Amino acid sequence: MALITDIPENKWLYLLFIVLIIIFILSYFKKIKVIPQYKILVMSFGSLFLNGIMNILEHLLLNDLLNIFQHIFLAFGSIFFAIWCWKVFFHKKEEVQG
């Protein structure tokens, strides 16, 4: 089992970046609610946050299992973001609200 000091710096920076984004989202949530389809966008960032957590934890325990979950959350984050882009930029205006 690896020590916490064995985790590469780039993985810590990625997690720090995602945590700062989540703090920003929580701080400005009332303003973010005016973004069309904001729930899907927030789910995208939530999935990327979980990806960052799994990225760190995979070095500490259950390497193979958490690596799979890391990639699943990364895929979910990308899929949610693609869905958000599709709904916001390619749907009719009356369908976008909500």
N, CA, C and O atoms as a MOPAC input file, in Angstrom:
PM7 MOZYME 1SCF
protein

 N      0.84000 1    -1.17300 1     0.00000 1
 C      0.00000 1     0.00000 1     0.00000 1
 C      0.89200 1     1.24500 1     0.00000 1
 O      1.89400 1     1.31100 1     0.71200 1
 N      0.50600 1     2.21700 1    -0.80700 1
 C      1.29600 1     3.44300 1    -0.94100 1
 C      0.98500 1     4.41400 1     0.19100 1
 O     -0.07300 1     4.35600 1     0.81700 1
 N      1.92300 1     5.29000 1     0.42900 1
 C      1.72900 1     6.35500 1     1.40300 1
 C      1.15000 1     7.57300 1     0.69600 1
 O      1.23300 1     7.70700 1    -0.52500 1
 N      0.57400 1     8.44000 1     1.48200 1
 C     -0.02400 1     9.64700 1     0.90800 1
 C      1.03800 1    10.52500 1     0.24800 1
 O      0.72800 1    11.29300 1    -0.66300 1
 N      2.27100 1    10.41800 1     0.69400 1
 C      3.35000 1    11.20300 1     0.09800 1
 C      3.80700 1    10.64000 1    -1.24300 1
 O      4.53400 1    11.31200 1    -1.97400 1
 N      3.39300 1     9.41600 1    -1.58000 1
 C      3.76400 1     8.79900 1    -2.84900 1
 C      2.87700 1     9.23900 1    -4.00800 1
 O      3.15200 1     8.90200 1    -5.15900 1
 N      1.81900 1     9.98600 1    -3.71600 1
 C      0.88400 1    10.40200 1    -4.75200 1
 C      1.50900 1    11.56700 1    -5.52800 1
 O      1.97600 1    12.53200 1    -4.92400 1
 N      1.51900 1    11.48000 1    -6.86300 1
 C      2.14100 1    12.54400 1    -7.67000 1
 C      1.47100 1    13.90700 1    -7.46900 1
 O      0.27500 1    13.99200 1    -7.18900 1
 N      2.26100 1    14.96000 1    -7.61700 1
 C      1.76300 1    16.31200 1    -7.39000 1
 C      0.64900 1    16.69400 1    -8.35300 1
 O     -0.27100 1    17.42100 1    -7.97800 1
 N      0.72300 1    16.21000 1    -9.59100 1
 C     -0.30300 1    16.58600 1   -10.57000 1
 C     -1.68200 1    16.07300 1   -10.17100 1
 O     -2.69200 1    16.69200 1   -10.50800 1
 N     -1.73700 1    14.96400 1    -9.46700 1
 C     -3.03100 1    14.44900 1    -9.01000 1
 C     -3.59200 1    15.32300 1    -7.89600 1
 O     -4.80200 1    15.53900 1    -7.82300 1
 N     -2.71400 1    15.82900 1    -7.02300 1
 C     -3.15900 1    16.75500 1    -5.96900 1
 C     -3.63800 1    18.06700 1    -6.57900 1
 O     -4.63600 1    18.63300 1    -6.13300 1
 N     -2.93000 1    18.55200 1    -7.59600 1
 C     -3.33100 1    19.79400 1    -8.24500 1
 C     -4.68500 1    19.64600 1    -8.94500 1
 O     -5.51400 1    20.55500 1    -8.90800 1
 N     -4.89500 1    18.50100 1    -9.57700 1
 C     -6.18500 1    18.23400 1   -10.21200 1
 C     -7.29700 1    18.25500 1    -9.16900 1
 O     -8.33900 1    18.87400 1    -9.38400 1
 N     -7.08100 1    17.58700 1    -8.05000 1
 C     -8.09700 1    17.56200 1    -6.99300 1
 C     -8.31800 1    18.96600 1    -6.43500 1
 O     -9.46200 1    19.35400 1    -6.19700 1
 N     -7.26400 1    19.72400 1    -6.22400 1
 C     -7.40000 1    21.09400 1    -5.73000 1
 C     -8.21400 1    21.94700 1    -6.70000 1
 O     -9.08600 1    22.70900 1    -6.28300 1
 N     -7.93000 1    21.81800 1    -7.98300 1
 C     -8.65800 1    22.55700 1    -9.00200 1
 C    -10.14700 1    22.21700 1    -8.97600 1
 O    -10.98800 1    23.11400 1    -9.03300 1
 N    -10.47300 1    20.94100 1    -8.89000 1
 C    -11.87200 1    20.51700 1    -8.85800 1
 C    -12.55000 1    20.98700 1    -7.57200 1
 O    -13.69800 1    21.42800 1    -7.61200 1
 N    -11.86300 1    20.90000 1    -6.43900 1
 C    -12.44600 1    21.36300 1    -5.17200 1
 C    -12.73400 1    22.86000 1    -5.24600 1
 O    -13.77700 1    23.30500 1    -4.76700 1
 N    -11.84100 1    23.64000 1    -5.82900 1
 C    -12.07800 1    25.07000 1    -5.97600 1
 C    -13.29000 1    25.34500 1    -6.87000 1
 O    -14.05900 1    26.26900 1    -6.60400 1
 N    -13.45900 1    24.55800 1    -7.91300 1
 C    -14.63700 1    24.71300 1    -8.77500 1
 C    -15.91000 1    24.38700 1    -8.00200 1
 O    -16.90500 1    25.10000 1    -8.13300 1
 N    -15.90100 1    23.32700 1    -7.20300 1
 C    -17.07800 1    22.95500 1    -6.41100 1
 C    -17.38300 1    24.04700 1    -5.39200 1
 O    -18.55000 1    24.38000 1    -5.18300 1
 N    -16.36900 1    24.60600 1    -4.75900 1
 C    -16.58800 1    25.70700 1    -3.81000 1
 C    -17.20500 1    26.90600 1    -4.54100 1
 O    -18.11600 1    27.55000 1    -4.02000 1
 N    -16.71500 1    27.19700 1    -5.72600 1
 C    -17.27700 1    28.28700 1    -6.52200 1
 C    -18.74000 1    28.01500 1    -6.84700 1
 O    -19.57900 1    28.90600 1    -6.71800 1
 N    -19.05200 1    26.79300 1    -7.26700 1
 C    -20.43300 1    26.44000 1    -7.60700 1
 C    -21.33500 1    26.58600 1    -6.38300 1
 O    -22.43100 1    27.13600 1    -6.48400 1
 N    -20.88300 1    26.09900 1    -5.23600 1
 C    -21.69900 1    26.20600 1    -4.02900 1
 C    -21.85100 1    27.65400 1    -3.57500 1
 O    -22.90500 1    28.03300 1    -3.06400 1
 N    -20.81800 1    28.46100 1    -3.75300 1
 C    -20.87100 1    29.86300 1    -3.33400 1
 C    -21.82600 1    30.68700 1    -4.20000 1
 O    -22.50200 1    31.58800 1    -3.70200 1
 N    -21.87600 1    30.38100 1    -5.46800 1
 C    -22.69100 1    31.15000 1    -6.40700 1
 C    -23.87400 1    30.34300 1    -6.94200 1
 O    -24.31700 1    30.55600 1    -8.07100 1
 N    -24.37400 1    29.43100 1    -6.13900 1
 C    -25.41000 1    28.51900 1    -6.63500 1
 C    -26.66400 1    29.26600 1    -7.07400 1
 O    -27.28700 1    28.88600 1    -8.06600 1
 N    -27.04500 1    30.31300 1    -6.36000 1
 C    -28.23700 1    31.07600 1    -6.75700 1
 C    -28.05900 1    31.70300 1    -8.13400 1
 O    -29.00300 1    31.75200 1    -8.92300 1
 N    -26.86500 1    32.17600 1    -8.42100 1
 C    -26.60100 1    32.75900 1    -9.73600 1
 C    -26.47300 1    31.68300 1   -10.81000 1
 O    -26.83300 1    31.90900 1   -11.96500 1
 N    -25.96900 1    30.53100 1   -10.43200 1
 C    -25.80500 1    29.43100 1   -11.38700 1
 C    -27.16300 1    28.87400 1   -11.80200 1
 O    -27.30100 1    28.33200 1   -12.89800 1
 N    -28.16000 1    29.00300 1   -10.93900 1
 C    -29.49300 1    28.47400 1   -11.24300 1
 C    -30.13800 1    29.15500 1   -12.44700 1
 O    -31.10100 1    28.62500 1   -13.00200 1
 N    -29.63900 1    30.30200 1   -12.86000 1
 C    -30.20700 1    30.96400 1   -14.03200 1
 C    -29.62600 1    30.41900 1   -15.33800 1
 O    -30.14600 1    30.72100 1   -16.41300 1
 N    -28.57400 1    29.63400 1   -15.26300 1
 C    -28.00400 1    29.00500 1   -16.45500 1
 C    -28.98500 1    27.93900 1   -16.94000 1
 O    -29.45400 1    27.12900 1   -16.14000 1
 N    -29.30000 1    27.92400 1   -18.21900 1
 C    -30.20500 1    26.89400 1   -18.73400 1
 C    -29.65700 1    25.48900 1   -18.46100 1
 O    -28.47100 1    25.21700 1   -18.65000 1
 N    -30.54100 1    24.61900 1   -18.01900 1
 C    -30.18000 1    23.21700 1   -17.74400 1
 C    -29.02600 1    23.12300 1   -16.75200 1
 O    -28.12700 1    22.29700 1   -16.91200 1
 N    -29.05600 1    23.96900 1   -15.73200 1
 C    -27.94500 1    24.03600 1   -14.77300 1
 C    -27.73500 1    22.73200 1   -14.01400 1
 O    -26.61100 1    22.42500 1   -13.61700 1
 N    -28.79700 1    21.96200 1   -13.80800 1
 C    -28.65200 1    20.70800 1   -13.04900 1
 C    -27.71700 1    19.73300 1   -13.75100 1
 O    -26.91300 1    19.05900 1   -13.10600 1
 N    -27.82400 1    19.66100 1   -15.06500 1
 C    -26.95700 1    18.75600 1   -15.83200 1
 C    -25.50700 1    19.23900 1   -15.75300 1
 O    -24.58300 1    18.43600 1   -15.61900 1
 N    -25.32000 1    20.54400 1   -15.83500 1
 C    -23.97100 1    21.10300 1   -15.74700 1
 C    -23.35700 1    20.84200 1   -14.37100 1
 O    -22.17900 1    20.49700 1   -14.27600 1
 N    -24.13600 1    21.00100 1   -13.31700 1
 C    -23.64300 1    20.74100 1   -11.96200 1
 C    -23.34400 1    19.24600 1   -11.78700 1
 O    -22.37400 1    18.88500 1   -11.12100 1
 N    -24.16800 1    18.38200 1   -12.37900 1
 C    -23.89600 1    16.93500 1   -12.31900 1
 C    -22.57900 1    16.61200 1   -13.02000 1
 O    -21.84700 1    15.72300 1   -12.58700 1
 N    -22.27900 1    17.32200 1   -14.08900 1
 C    -21.01300 1    17.12000 1   -14.79000 1
 C    -19.82900 1    17.44100 1   -13.88100 1
 O    -18.88000 1    16.66200 1   -13.78800 1
 N    -19.89100 1    18.59800 1   -13.20900 1
 C    -18.80400 1    18.96500 1   -12.30600 1
 C    -18.75500 1    18.05600 1   -11.07400 1
 O    -17.67400 1    17.78300 1   -10.55100 1
 N    -19.91000 1    17.59100 1   -10.61200 1
 C    -19.93300 1    16.64000 1    -9.50000 1
 C    -19.25200 1    15.33500 1    -9.86300 1
 O    -18.52600 1    14.75600 1    -9.05500 1
 N    -19.48900 1    14.87500 1   -11.08300 1
 C    -18.83100 1    13.64500 1   -11.54300 1
 C    -17.32000 1    13.83700 1   -11.64700 1
 O    -16.54900 1    12.93500 1   -11.31800 1
 N    -16.90400 1    15.01100 1   -12.10200 1
 C    -15.46700 1    15.27300 1   -12.18500 1
 C    -14.84400 1    15.38900 1   -10.79700 1
 O    -13.68500 1    15.02200 1   -10.60300 1
 N    -15.61100 1    15.89900 1    -9.82800 1
 C    -15.13700 1    15.94000 1    -8.45100 1
 C    -14.92200 1    14.51900 1    -7.92500 1
 O    -13.89200 1    14.23000 1    -7.31500 1
 N    -15.89100 1    13.63700 1    -8.16100 1
 C    -15.73900 1    12.23900 1    -7.73100 1
 C    -14.57900 1    11.57000 1    -8.46200 1
 O    -13.88800 1    10.72900 1    -7.88600 1
 N    -14.36200 1    11.93200 1    -9.71100 1
 C    -13.21700 1    11.43300 1   -10.45700 1
 C    -11.91900 1    11.83400 1    -9.75600 1
 O    -11.00400 1    11.02100 1    -9.63200 1
 N    -11.83800 1    13.08300 1    -9.29900 1
 C    -10.64400 1    13.54600 1    -8.58800 1
 C    -10.41600 1    12.80300 1    -7.28600 1
 O     -9.28100 1    12.47500 1    -6.94200 1
 N    -11.50800 1    12.53300 1    -6.55100 1
 C    -11.39800 1    11.77400 1    -5.30200 1
 C    -10.88200 1    10.35700 1    -5.59200 1
 O     -9.98600 1     9.86100 1    -4.90900 1
 N    -11.45700 1     9.72200 1    -6.60700 1
 C    -11.02300 1     8.36000 1    -6.95900 1
 C     -9.57600 1     8.37000 1    -7.44700 1
 O     -8.83400 1     7.41300 1    -7.22500 1
 N     -9.18300 1     9.43900 1    -8.10200 1
 C     -7.82100 1     9.57500 1    -8.60100 1
 C     -6.81400 1     9.52100 1    -7.45800 1
 O     -5.76000 1     8.90000 1    -7.59200 1
 N     -7.12500 1    10.16000 1    -6.34800 1
 C     -6.24800 1    10.14000 1    -5.17200 1
 C     -6.34200 1     8.80400 1    -4.44600 1
 O     -5.32300 1     8.21100 1    -4.09100 1
 N     -7.55700 1     8.33500 1    -4.22900 1
 C     -7.75500 1     7.11300 1    -3.44500 1
 C     -7.18300 1     5.86700 1    -4.11200 1
 O     -6.80700 1     4.91100 1    -3.43300 1
 N     -7.11700 1     5.87900 1    -5.44800 1
 C     -6.60300 1     4.68300 1    -6.13000 1
 C     -5.13300 1     4.43500 1    -5.78700 1
 O     -4.65800 1     3.30500 1    -5.90200 1
 N     -4.42200 1     5.45500 1    -5.37500 1
 C     -3.02500 1     5.27000 1    -4.98200 1
 C     -2.90200 1     4.72200 1    -3.57000 1
 O     -1.85100 1     4.20700 1    -3.18800 1
 N     -3.96600 1     4.83000 1    -2.80100 1
 C     -3.89500 1     4.42200 1    -1.39900 1
 C     -4.46800 1     3.02600 1    -1.15400 1
 O     -3.93200 1     2.26700 1    -0.34700 1
 N     -5.54900 1     2.69000 1    -1.84700 1
 C     -6.17800 1     1.38800 1    -1.62600 1
 C     -7.00000 1     0.98000 1    -2.83400 1
 O     -7.42500 1     1.83200 1    -3.61400 1
 N     -7.22100 1    -0.28200 1    -2.99200 1
 C     -8.04700 1    -0.85900 1    -4.05900 1
 C     -7.74600 1    -0.24500 1    -5.42300 1
 O     -8.63600 1     0.28900 1    -6.08500 1
 N     -6.51100 1    -0.32600 1    -5.82700 1
 C     -6.03000 1     0.32600 1    -7.03200 1
 C     -6.88400 1     0.02000 1    -8.26100 1
 O     -7.35000 1     0.94500 1    -8.92600 1
 N     -7.09500 1    -1.23600 1    -8.57000 1
 C     -7.80300 1    -1.60300 1    -9.79500 1
 C     -9.27300 1    -1.18800 1    -9.76000 1
 O     -9.79400 1    -0.65900 1   -10.74200 1
 N     -9.93400 1    -1.42600 1    -8.64200 1
 C    -11.35500 1    -1.09800 1    -8.53300 1
 C    -11.57900 1     0.41400 1    -8.62100 1
 O    -12.45100 1     0.87300 1    -9.35900 1
 N    -10.80500 1     1.16900 1    -7.88100 1
 C    -10.99100 1     2.62100 1    -7.89000 1
 C    -10.55200 1     3.23800 1    -9.21600 1
 O    -11.05600 1     4.29500 1    -9.59600 1
 N     -9.63800 1     2.60700 1    -9.91700 1
 C     -9.26100 1     3.07700 1   -11.24800 1
 C    -10.44300 1     2.94600 1   -12.20100 1
 O    -10.67700 1     3.82100 1   -13.03400 1
 N    -11.18100 1     1.85700 1   -12.07500 1
 C    -12.38000 1     1.67200 1   -12.89600 1
 C    -13.40700 1     2.74800 1   -12.57600 1
 O    -13.97600 1     3.35400 1   -13.48400 1
 N    -13.64900 1     2.99200 1   -11.28100 1
 C    -14.60500 1     4.02500 1   -10.87900 1
 C    -14.13900 1     5.41200 1   -11.32500 1
 O    -14.95300 1     6.24900 1   -11.71600 1
 N    -12.84800 1     5.64900 1   -11.26700 1
 C    -12.31000 1     6.93500 1   -11.71600 1
 C    -12.67800 1     7.17300 1   -13.18000 1
 O    -13.12500 1     8.26200 1   -13.54200 1
 N    -12.49300 1     6.17500 1   -14.00200 1
 C    -12.79900 1     6.32900 1   -15.42000 1
 C    -14.30500 1     6.38200 1   -15.67000 1
 O    -14.75000 1     7.05100 1   -16.60200 1
 N    -15.08200 1     5.69500 1   -14.86200 1
 C    -16.54800 1     5.78300 1   -14.99100 1
 C    -17.01000 1     7.20100 1   -14.68000 1
 O    -17.82000 1     7.75800 1   -15.42000 1
 N    -16.50800 1     7.79900 1   -13.59000 1
 C    -16.90500 1     9.16300 1   -13.24800 1
 C    -16.41800 1    10.16300 1   -14.28600 1
 O    -17.11000 1    11.13900 1   -14.57800 1
 N    -15.24500 1     9.93400 1   -14.84100 1
 C    -14.75200 1    10.80400 1   -15.89900 1
 C    -15.66900 1    10.72200 1   -17.12200 1
 O    -15.98400 1    11.73800 1   -17.74200 1
 N    -16.08600 1     9.51800 1   -17.45600 1
 C    -17.00500 1     9.34300 1   -18.58800 1
 C    -18.35100 1    10.00500 1   -18.30300 1
 O    -18.89800 1    10.68600 1   -19.17100 1
 N    -18.89300 1     9.81200 1   -17.09200 1
 C    -20.16400 1    10.45500 1   -16.73900 1
 C    -20.05500 1    11.97200 1   -16.81900 1
 O    -20.95000 1    12.63300 1   -17.34600 1
 N    -18.96300 1    12.52600 1   -16.30000 1
 C    -18.77600 1    13.97000 1   -16.35800 1
 C    -18.75100 1    14.47700 1   -17.78800 1
 O    -19.34600 1    15.51100 1   -18.09400 1
 N    -18.06900 1    13.76000 1   -18.65900 1
 C    -17.99300 1    14.14200 1   -20.07000 1
 C    -19.34500 1    13.99900 1   -20.75700 1
 O    -19.73600 1    14.84800 1   -21.55900 1
 N    -20.05500 1    12.92500 1   -20.43900 1
 C    -21.37100 1    12.70100 1   -21.04100 1
 C    -22.36100 1    13.76400 1   -20.58200 1
 O    -23.10300 1    14.31500 1   -21.39600 1
 N    -22.37900 1    14.05900 1   -19.27200 1
 C    -23.27800 1    15.10100 1   -18.77100 1
 C    -22.96700 1    16.45200 1   -19.41700 1
 O    -23.88100 1    17.20000 1   -19.76500 1
 N    -21.67800 1    16.76500 1   -19.57800 1
 C    -21.31500 1    18.03400 1   -20.19300 1
 C    -21.74900 1    18.06600 1   -21.65800 1
 O    -22.23500 1    19.09200 1   -22.13600 1
 N    -21.57900 1    16.95900 1   -22.37000 1
 C    -22.00700 1    16.89800 1   -23.77400 1
 C    -23.52900 1    17.04000 1   -23.88200 1
 O    -24.02700 1    17.71700 1   -24.78200 1
 N    -24.26500 1    16.40400 1   -22.96600 1
 C    -25.73000 1    16.53900 1   -22.95600 1
 C    -26.11600 1    17.98400 1   -22.68600 1
 O    -27.01500 1    18.52100 1   -23.33300 1
 N    -25.43400 1    18.62100 1   -21.72500 1
 C    -25.73000 1    20.02100 1   -21.41800 1
 C    -25.48600 1    20.89700 1   -22.65000 1
 O    -26.32000 1    21.73600 1   -22.99000 1
 N    -24.36800 1    20.70700 1   -23.30200 1
 C    -24.07100 1    21.48300 1   -24.51300 1
 C    -25.13000 1    21.25900 1   -25.58300 1
 O    -25.57400 1    22.20400 1   -26.23500 1
 N    -25.53000 1    20.00600 1   -25.75800 1
 C    -26.53400 1    19.69000 1   -26.76400 1
 C    -27.86200 1    20.38500 1   -26.44200 1
 O    -28.47300 1    21.00000 1   -27.31600 1
 N    -28.29900 1    20.28400 1   -25.19800 1
 C    -29.58200 1    20.87800 1   -24.82100 1
 C    -29.56100 1    22.40200 1   -24.88600 1
 O    -30.55200 1    23.02000 1   -25.27400 1
 N    -28.45400 1    23.00000 1   -24.51400 1
 C    -28.38500 1    24.46400 1   -24.48200 1
 C    -28.19100 1    25.04700 1   -25.88200 1
 O    -28.82000 1    26.05000 1   -26.22000 1
 N    -27.34700 1    24.44800 1   -26.68600 1
 C    -26.98400 1    25.06700 1   -27.95400 1
 C    -27.72200 1    24.51800 1   -29.17100 1
 O    -27.70400 1    25.15500 1   -30.22400 1
 N    -28.36800 1    23.36200 1   -29.06500 1
 C    -28.98500 1    22.77900 1   -30.25100 1
 C    -30.48200 1    22.52300 1   -30.12500 1
 O    -31.10500 1    22.07800 1   -31.08900 1
 N    -31.06900 1    22.78800 1   -28.97800 1
 C    -32.51500 1    22.62300 1   -28.83000 1
 C    -33.20800 1    23.95300 1   -29.02600 1
 O    -32.59700 1    25.01800 1   -28.93700 1
 N    -34.50800 1    23.86200 1   -29.29700 1
 C    -35.30200 1    25.08100 1   -29.44300 1
 C    -35.34300 1    25.81600 1   -28.10800 1
 O    -35.21000 1    25.20300 1   -27.04900 1
 N    -35.52700 1    27.11700 1   -28.16500 1
 C    -35.49400 1    27.94900 1   -26.95300 1
 C    -36.51000 1    27.51600 1   -25.91700 1
 O    -36.19100 1    27.53700 1   -24.72800 1
 N    -37.71500 1    27.12400 1   -26.29800 1
 C    -38.72600 1    26.76300 1   -25.31900 1
 C    -38.38800 1    25.45700 1   -24.59000 1
 O    -38.87600 1    25.23400 1   -23.48100 1
 N    -37.56500 1    24.59400 1   -25.19000 1
 C    -37.17100 1    23.34300 1   -24.56300 1
 C    -35.99800 1    23.52300 1   -23.60500 1
 O    -35.78400 1    22.68200 1   -22.73300 1
 N    -35.25100 1    24.58500 1   -23.75000 1
 C    -34.00900 1    24.77200 1   -22.98300 1
 C    -34.28400 1    25.11800 1   -21.54000 1
 O    -33.54600 1    24.66900 1   -20.66300 1
 N    -35.30600 1    25.89100 1   -21.25300 1
 C    -35.58300 1    26.31900 1   -19.87800 1
 C    -35.90400 1    25.12400 1   -18.98900 1
 O    -36.59700 1    24.19800 1   -19.40800 1
 N    -35.38900 1    25.15200 1   -17.74000 1
 C    -35.73200 1    24.10600 1   -16.78400 1
 C    -34.65900 1    23.27700 1   -16.32000 1
 O    -34.88100 1    22.37600 1   -15.51200 1

